[in-house]
Amino acid sequence: MYLKNSKTIVIKIGSSLLINKKKTIRKKWLSEFCKDIKGLLDNKKNVIIVSSGAIALGCKKLNLNKKNLKLDKSQAVASVGQIELMNLFIKTFSSKKINLSQILLTLEDTEQRRRAINAKRTFENLFKLGFVPIVNENDSIATTEIKYGDNDRLASRVAQISSADCLILLSDVNGLYTKNPKVYSDAKLIRHIKNINSNIEEVATKSISEHGTGGMKTKIDAAKVCQISGCFMAIANGLSIRPIKKIFDKNNCTWFLPKVSKLDARKKWIISSIAPKGELIIDDGAVKALKKGKSLLAAGIKKVNGKFNKGDHIKVMDINMQEYARGLSSFTSDEISKIKGQHSNKIRELLGYITKSEVIHKDDMVEV
């Protein structure tokens, strides 16, 4: 049992699990969910909860309609709701003597290596102190350009940063089905997924159009991050009482199995980036060199897309615009535009100063 054998577990809960359609807080559900967490802690598990609900609770407090909120006002509403959310958790979890902490993250916090390492150390120290971190996206300061946009992908990055063994995405369905179970009686629950191929992507895409949301697509994106981080991931129904206990008892969910990965922690972080800043299109000769474990040199670069700085995550594409690798650029996009297609010994002459010869060093690059 994947959950039973996991030491560190990340659990994502959506705002619909905390607040029903009548805008009423589901206190009974949260109280029973608290028992689930207590059970995990009693079994010496480390637990991280990634929770939505700040904006929803802020709207409830201020009697506002979430659909009509503009970004700048939603940031203020999130600030109000964040206190409401934590008060709700503390009031409920203190009854079981569970100690809570709060961590607010932005996309940049997980995309920058130094910040990601700092977050990992914070999680580790909180576990030692016997606390359960409640993680949320920092909606009070995040803008559209620097947002995850959903807590599924945020949860997968938290799982990757914390070296979690298992991520559970509590949803309003049991998992990923072969068809929409609300429409087709012969729909079957897919219980185990090893490879996310075109068939799985298609099932998730159809799920979007049928349900009218992008919910399943973001869960597939989260699963991809988990698979290359050595982390199990489950999509499970969170609407029922004691959802974690139900996974232990019935295991009626979809499990994504991790891929065997020899990537070190640095390369896991590079490949898991969800917000690359640009693209480099390379020729066939460069692709062959990369396959042999070589670094990417300027001579093999045909085109530069996007604006980025040194150290930013970028995609490496072949001439057919198929993604081949991801890496950290040793140059800015402007610099690469000046040296692309040129031999490395001309870089100093073209730029007017001494710099590295590799556009992306092999140690900073991961094949996708």
N, C-alpha and C positions, 0 to 999 in steps of 0.2 A: 504494500500500500504506500503510494508516493507520499501522502500527507503524514502518515505515521512515522515514516523514516526521515522526515525533514526536521532539521534543527532550527532554521530560521525561516519564518513564514510571513509573507506579505499578503494582506487581505484588503481588497478594494471594495468599498461600498458606495453606491450611488445615492444621490439625493432622493430618488424615488423610494428608496428603502427606508429613509428617515422620515420623509413627509409624504402623506398620501395625496390623492387627487383633490381632496377637500381641504388641503393646506393644513392638515392636522398632523402633529408629530406622532409617529408610531412608537409611543413609549413602551408598549408591551413587547414589540419586536426588538427594540434596542436593549431592553432589560434581559431578554432571553439570549440575545447575541452576546451580551456581557458574560453570561454563563459559559458560552462557547470559548471565549477568550480566557476565562479563568481556568477552564479545563486544559487548554493548551499550555498555559503558564505552569499549572500543577505538574504537567508532564515535561517540565524543563525546556519548553520551546521558547525561542525568541520570537516576538510578534511585533509587526509593524502594521498599522492601519492607515490606508490611504482613503481619505473620506471627502466626498463632495458634500455640498449642502450649505456653504457659507452664504452664497448669493440668495438661495431659496429661503434660508432662515432670516436673512436681512430684509428681504421683501416682505416676509410675514410680519416681522417686527415693525416695519415702516408702512405696512399696508399698501404695498406697491405691486404692480403687475410686472413680472420678470420680462415678458415678451416686449414691453414698451421701453425697456431700459437702453440708453445709449452707453457706450463704453465708459466714458468718464464718470457717469453716475453709478454704473454697476460696480466700479472700483470702490466708490464710497460705500455703497450698499454691502459689498463684500467685507469691508472693514467693520461694519456694524455686525454683520452676520457671523464673522469669525469668532467674536466673543460669545455670541449665542450658541454657536456650534460647540465650542469648548466647554461652556457651562453645562450644556446638555450632556456631553460625554462625562465630565467630571462628576456631575450629580448622580449619574447612573452607575458609573464604574466604581465610585468610592464605596458603594454599598457592598461590593465584593472585595474591597481593600486592594483595588488595582491602581497602581500609580501611573499617571499619564504625563506625557510631555507633548509639546507642540513644535513641529518643524514646518516652516513655510518655504517652499522652493519655487524657483522660476526655471524656465528652460535653460537659461544661461548657467545656472548653478550646476546643472548636470552635464552641460556641453563642455564646460571648461575643466580641464583635468585637475587643476589645483583645488577648485571648489568641490569637485566630486570626491576627491580624497578626504577633504575636510568633513564632508557629509558622512562618509563611511566611518571615520573616526568617531563622530558624534553618535552615530547609531551604536557602535561597539561599546562606547562608554555608557550609554543609556541602558543597554542590556546588562552590563556589569552592575549598574546601580539598581536594577530591578524595575525599570520603567518601560512602558509601552508607548512608543512615539506615535502621535497622530500627525500624519503628513497631509498637507493640502497645497495646491498651487497658490502662489501668492497673488491672488486676484486683485489685491488692493493697489499693486504697482505694475503688474504685468499688462502689456499692451498686446494688440493682435499679433504684432510681428515677433514678440518674444514669448508667446504662450504655447503650451502644449495643446490647449484647446479641448482636451478631454483627459480624464484621470486614468483611463486604461493605459495609455502610453506613459503617463507619469509613473504609474504603479510599476510598469515593466522596467523603467529606468531606476526606480528606487530598489527594485529587486536585484537588478544588475549591480548597482553601486554597493549595496549591502551584502553582496555575495549570498543572497537568499537561495534556499533549496527549492522553494515552492512559492508560486504566486496564485492566489485565488481571486478571480474576478466574479463577484456576486452580481448576477444579472436578473432579468425578469423571465428568462427562459432556462431550461435545463442544460443547454449547451448548443452546439452547432448540429443542425439536422441536415439530412440529404435534401429536404424540401421544407417549405414553410409548414410547420405542424398545425398551424391554425387554419390552413387552407386544404392541405392534403392529408388524408387519413393514413396513407401508406408511408408517410415521412418517418425516417428512422434516425435515432440519435447516433451521431458518430462518436464513439467512446474514446478512441485513441488515434492521434494524428502524429505521425513521425515526420513526414515531409509536407510542407505547405506548397502543394503544386497548383497548377492552373485550375484543376477541378475544385480544390478547396477554395481558391480565390473566387471562382465563379459562384459557388454555393453562397459565399459570404456576400458577394455583390448582389445576387438575387434577393438575399435576405434584406438588403438595404431597400431595394425598390418595393418589396412587398410590405415591409413594416413601416416604410416612410422615414427611416432614420439611418444614420451611418454607424450605428452602434456596433454591429458585428464586424465591420471593416476595421475599426480601431482596435478591436480585440484581436484580430488576426495580426495587425501590426505589432501589438504588444507581444503576441506569441512568438513572432520572429525574433524579437529582442531576447526573449527568454531562452529560446532554443539555442542561440549562439552564445548565451551566457552560462550554459549548463544548468538551467533552472527549469523545473517542471511548472506547467501552468494549467489551471483548470478554469473553464467557464461553467459556472454552476448557478442554480436558481437560489436567489437570496430572499425571495418573498416569503418563503416558509419560515416558521418558527425554528430556531436552533439550526440555521443553515450549515454550519460547520459540522455539527454532530451528524447531520443528515448525509454529508459526504462520507464521513467515517462509516456510517451504518449501511448506506445504500449505494454509494459511489455512482449515483445517477447523474453523470456530468460528462463533459468532453475534456480529455486530458491531452495536452500537447507535450510530447516527449522531447527532452533536450537532445541536440546533436552532439556527438562525441567531438569535443573541441580541444585542441592543443594550444589554443591562443593564450598568451599571457594576459594579465590584467589590463595592461596598457592597450593591447590590440583589441580586447573585448570592448573596451571603452570606445575606441575609434570606430569599430564596425557597428556599434549600437547607436551611433549618432542619428537623430531623426531630423536634424536641421542643417545639412551641408550648405555651405555658403556659396558654392560655385561648382563648375565642371571644367575638366580638361578633356578634350577629344584627342586621342592619340592614334598613330598609324599602326599598321599590322606589325611592323618591325619592333615597335615599342612593346606591343602586347606579348610578342615572343620573348623579349628580354625580361619582362616582368614574370612570365611563367617560369623562367629559369632562376627567379629569386633576385633579379637585379633591381637597382633603384631606377626611378623614372628621371630621365634626363631631358633637357630642353629640346634636343634634336628630334625627338619622337612626338612632340606636341604639335598638333595641327591648328587647334582653336581653343580659345578661352571664353567661357560663359560665366557671367556674374562678376560681382565685385567682392573681393575678400582680402584679408590681411595675412601676414605671416602667422603660421600656427593654426589657421582656421581649418575646419573639416571641409574637404572637397571630394567630389566624385571623380572617378577616372572612367571615361567612356571610350569604347572603340569607335571606329568610323561609321558603324551602323547604329550608333547611339544606344548600344547595350552597355549597361553598367558592368565594369570589370572589377573595379576595386574602389576602396575609400582610403583616404590618407590625410595627413597633416601637411599643408603646404609650407615649404621653406622660403617661398617668395610671395609677394603680393600679386594680385591679378594684373596690375599695371606692369610690374616687372616681367611677368611671364609673357605678356603681350609683346614686349620688346625683344625677348630672347628666344621665343618659340621657333622651332625649326633650325636653330643654330647650334653649332658645336660648343661644347662646354668651355673650350679655351677662348671663346669669344665673349663670354659673359662679362668679364671685367671691362672690356673695350666698349660693349654696348650699354652697360649700366653706369660706367664711370667709377666703380668702386669694387673692392674685393668682397665676394660673398661665396656661399656654398656652390658646388657644381651640381648637386642633385636637387631637382625641383621637389620631389618627394623621396625621402630616404626610405630604403627597404624596411627599416625598423619601424617606420611611421606609416606603413601601408598594409592593408589587409585585403586579400582577394574576397569578393562577395560570392 
